[in-house]
Amino acid sequence: MARFLLVCCWMIVPASAAELSVRLDVPYVEAGHARQRLDVYWEAGTEARRIVFWIHGGGWQTGDKASVQVKPQAFVDRGCVFVSTNYRLLPEVTIREMAGDIAKGIAWVEQHAEEFGGDPRRVYVMGHSAGAQLAALLCIDHRYLEAEGVSPTILRGCVPVDGDTFDVPMQIAAVEPRVGAIYARKFGDEAEQIALSAVTHVVTGKPIPPVLVLHIADHPFTPPQANRLVEALRAAGYEARAFAAEGKTHTSINADLGTPGDASTRMIDELLGGK
């Protein structure tokens, strides 16, 4: 089975910061909801660049595409187009419908990639917290993309960051009953919890891209969830790895992505460098 390229003490470091071009609040659904919009960051005059598609967190109830910290500059400097998306939220829609929104956003990016110097065949889907669950689900359960006419073969990597619901029933069983009831209200009945779990859809023979699951080291739930997903993927013959970030919190592992010396960023650099 393939493994991530191991590059000791290596990281993608630009000689100088790229000048960002930005388009904000681009609708990815014609006459759609106000939250069906995305932001695009790129370096003008470049072409055939990898595309990083970012999904924010917020417990499926809050969050915004503008909360990207240093990521736009960091990823553009690494030779990428950076896209950050919004999506509709609870209680207005279900998590299944949120996944549909993400797929629509990816479809828009595929169709318009060349306007920003992007390569529509090299898309990396990443997300934090609730966005991690959605990123993993989209990259493993391909029905959402296929419903939008997108081939999952355009996906070159998946980076879920500190998610705790790759196996929703496992998470509900692990937490105290009061918290489990909150998850159940968000995800729905047991059948829907299973359907919205990325691990459910791991079977051999699918074009699942390399998966790098980042998580904080000191947490009772995100490391077991990361390992659960990675073990399922590896058992089916896919390239997958979990990385435990020492000294980070649920907030800082996200905020520090792209900053100099950040260990999680080095892991992403290996994934980008290898593909």
N, C-alpha and C positions, 0 to 999 in steps of 0.2 A: 504494500500500500504506500502511496506517496506520502511524503512528509514535507512540512514547511522547510524552506531553505534556511539553514542555520548560518548566520553571518555574524561572527563574533565582533562585538563593539562597532557595528556598522549601522549607519543611519543615513537617510536621505537629507542632506543639508544643502540648501541652495546657496549659490555664491552671493546673491543679493535678493532682497524681497521683490516679488513681482508687483507690478502696478495693477490693482484690481479693477476690473470692470464689473458692474453690478446691475442686475435687473431685479426689482423687488415686486412682490405681490402679483406675480404672473398667474393668471387663472389656468388651471390644468383641466377644468371642466367648463365647457362653454355655457354661459349663463348659469353657472353653478352656485353653490353655497359660498358665503364669504370666506370660509376656512379652507375651501378647495383651491388654495393658492400656494405658490412656492417662490423661493428666492434663488437666483443663480449668480455665482461669483466665478469669474474666469479672467485669464490674461489675454487681452486683445492681441490679434496677430499670430496666435498659435493654433494648431490643429491636431486632430487625432489624439487628443488627450483622454486619459482615463476619467471616468465620472464617479465621484463619491456622492451618493444619495443619502442624506442624513434625515433621520426620523427622531423628533424630540420626544422626551418623556413627559410625565405629569400624571401618572396614575390613570390614564385614559380619560381624564376629566379636565385637566388643565394643560398648560404648556404652550409654547409658541416657537415658530421657526426662527425668530430673531435671536433666540437664546443659544448662540453658537460660539460664544467666547472667541478664542483665537483660531478656530477651525477654518474659516474661509481663507485667511491668509496662509495658514500653515499648509493646507492641502493644495492650494493653487501653487505655492512655492515648490511643492513636491510633484508638480507636473500633472495636476488634476483640474477638472472643472468641479466645483463644489455646489451642490444643490441642497437646500434645506426646505423641507415641506411642512405645511400644516395639514390637518385632516380634521374631520368632524369628531365631536367628542360625546361621551356620556353626559347626560342621559338622552341626548337628542337622537343618537344612533347607537347601534350595537358595535361590539368589537369586530365582529365579522364585517360590518359595513365600513369600519375604519380601515380594515385590511383592503377592502375594495377601493377606498380612496387612495391608499398608497399605491396600489397597482395602477390606477388611473394616472397618478403623478409620474410613475416610471414610464408608462406608455407615452405621456407627453414628452418626457425627456428623450426617449428613444427617437421620437419623430422630429424633435427640434435640436438635437445634440449638435449638429454641425454648425448651427447659428452661433454657437459659443466655442467652437473649436473642439468639441467633444467627440469621442468615438462611441457611437451608439452600441457597439459590440463589446464594450469593456465597462461594465457598470458594477460598482461595489456598493452594496447596501449596508448601512450602518445605523445604529440607533441606541439610545440610552434608556434604561428602565422600561417603561411601557413601550417605548420605541424599540427596545431590544427584542421584546416578545413579537412585535409586528415585523421587525426585520427578519428574524429567524423563521417566522411563519411564511412570509412571502418567498423566502429563498428555498424553502423545503416543500411547502404545499403549493404547487405551481398552478393550481386552478385559478387563483386570483389573477395572475399575469395572463394566463391563457384566455381568460374571459375578456381581456382587453386586447387580444391579438398579439401579445408579446411572447416571444419565445424565451424560456428560461435560460437558454444558452448564452444570452447576453450577459448573464451574471458571472462575474469573475471572482467575487469574494463577498463574504458576509461577516460583519463584525457586530454582534450583539454585545452591549456594554452594561454589565451589572443588572441583568434581568433576573426575575425570580419566578417566571411562569412559562418556561419551556415545556414543563409537564404540570399542567394546572391542577389535576387531581392530587398529585404528589404534594404540591405546595399547600393546598387546602388541608390535607391530612396532617401536615407538619406544623401548622400554626395553631394558635389557640382558637377555640370555637368562635369567639366573637370576630376575630380577624378572618377566619375561614368563611364566615357568613358574608362578609364584605366582598371577598373574592367571588363567592357564588352569585351575589347580586350583579356583579359586573360581567361575569362570564356566562351566566345562565345555568341551565340544568346540566346534569352530568354528561349527557351526550354532547352538548355544546362545549363544555369544558374540554372534553377529549378532542373534539374537532378543532379547537383553537390552540391545542398544544402542538408545538413543532415536532416533538418526538413521535407523535402519532403517525406522521407522514414520511418517516424515514424508512424507505425500502430501497432495495438494490435496483440499479439500472436507470436511475433518474439523473439528469444533469444538475446535481447539487454542487454548487461551487465550494471551494475551500472555506471553512468556517473557523474563525478565531473568536472565541468567547472570552472577553475580558471581564474580570470581576474583582471586587475588593477581597483581600485575603481574610480579613477578620469580620466574618458575618455568618450567622447561623443558617441562612437560606440560599444566598446566591451561589456560593461554591458548590453545594450539592446539586443545584439546578444546572450549573454550568457543566459539571461532570456527567450528569445524566444525559445531557444533550450530546456531549462529545463522545461518550461511550456508545450511545446509540448510532451515531454517525460512523464511528470507526468500525463497529461491528458489521455495518452494512457495506464497508469498503470505501468510505469517503475520507477525505482529508479534513481533519478537525483537530483543534487544539484549544485548551483552556489556559489562561494566564492569570495567576493570582497577583494582584497589585498590592504590594506591601505599603503600609502607612497611608492608605487612601480611605476616603469616605465615599458614600454613595454619590455625594455631590462633587467631590474633588476629582474622582476618577474621570468624570465627564469634563469638568472645567479645565483640567490639565492636559487633555489631549491636544497635541500639537506644540506644547511648550518644550523648550530645550531641556534635555536630560530626562524627560519623562519615559519611564520604562514601558508603559503601555503603548506609547507612540512608537517606540522602537519595534515593538511587535507588529504594529500596523505597517511600518516601513518594510519589514521583512515580507509581509504579504504582498504589498504593492510592488516591491522590487522583484519578487519572484514571478509576477504575472504581467 
